[in-house]
Amino acid sequence: PEKGEEARKLYADAQDMLERIIDEGWLKARAVVGLFPANAVGDDIEIYTDESRRQVRMVLHNLRKQARQPEGKYNESLADYVAPKESGVPDWIGAFAATAGIGIDEKLAEFEADHDDYHAIMLKALADRLAEALAEWLHRRVRTELWGYAPDEDLDNQALIAEQYQGIRPAMGYPACPDHTEKDLLWELLDVERNTGIWLTESKAMVPTAAVSGLYFAHPAARYFAVGRIGRDQIEDYARRKGMPVDAVEKWLGQNLAYDE
């Protein structure tokens, strides 16, 4: 069938380009990972300067699901996956940023000069997939070696794709932590721009766009979820915790507001 033939051609072209990316060094990958002493205080996560946990280095701010949940379900926050400070249990949190897009602009400029949209789009798509693959590889190293909370993990590709491992790596701006401004804290914590070359635009988009960043949670019960709609009371509390004006928070979280501004 014609559609099948086109799909096969696209796949073959992508494989050819992937080989050239590797053989000719079109793209370079860079990443930074950090593991930090941490504990939850309410819906915030305190990150400490060292294992004495006496000095707070930074506070990450989280939101909590607020809609009524069916029986047996909970109003989750990412802070639930870090031990509460009052428990006395010393816990940790991880953070990362990774890109496979170093050098992409030069190659895209060549394609665009030749009016070659097909290969420009393909290169962007492959760089995005390589960044995701790098993030997956990093997460596995964190689980089995760097943090080492799952040293005996032995999963095949299908199990990895199905996320059958312990822990999650939510990204700022996604459903579990929808506030893109929290990326500023991540960039400060890991010195991301200096270590990887990834920088943030005013809208908190990552450049190069073939990039992934987020947090690591190791709790066995940690799972992805959507904060969803939240009320003015939580917005006001969140703004107070972040030290931001309420209207600024409403602007960044407009899609999550359960009320009219």
Secondary structure by P-SEA (a helix, b strand, c coil): caaaaaaaaaaaaaaaaaaaaaaaccbbbbbbbbbbbbbbcccbbbbbcccccccccbbbbbbcccccccccccccccccccccccccccccccccccccccaaaaaaaaaaaaccaaaaaaaaaaaaaaaaaaaaaaaaaaacccccccccccccaaaaaaccccbbbbcccccccccccaaaaaaaacccccccccccccccccccccbbbbbbbccccbbbbbbccccaaaaaaaaaaacccaaaaaaaacccccccc
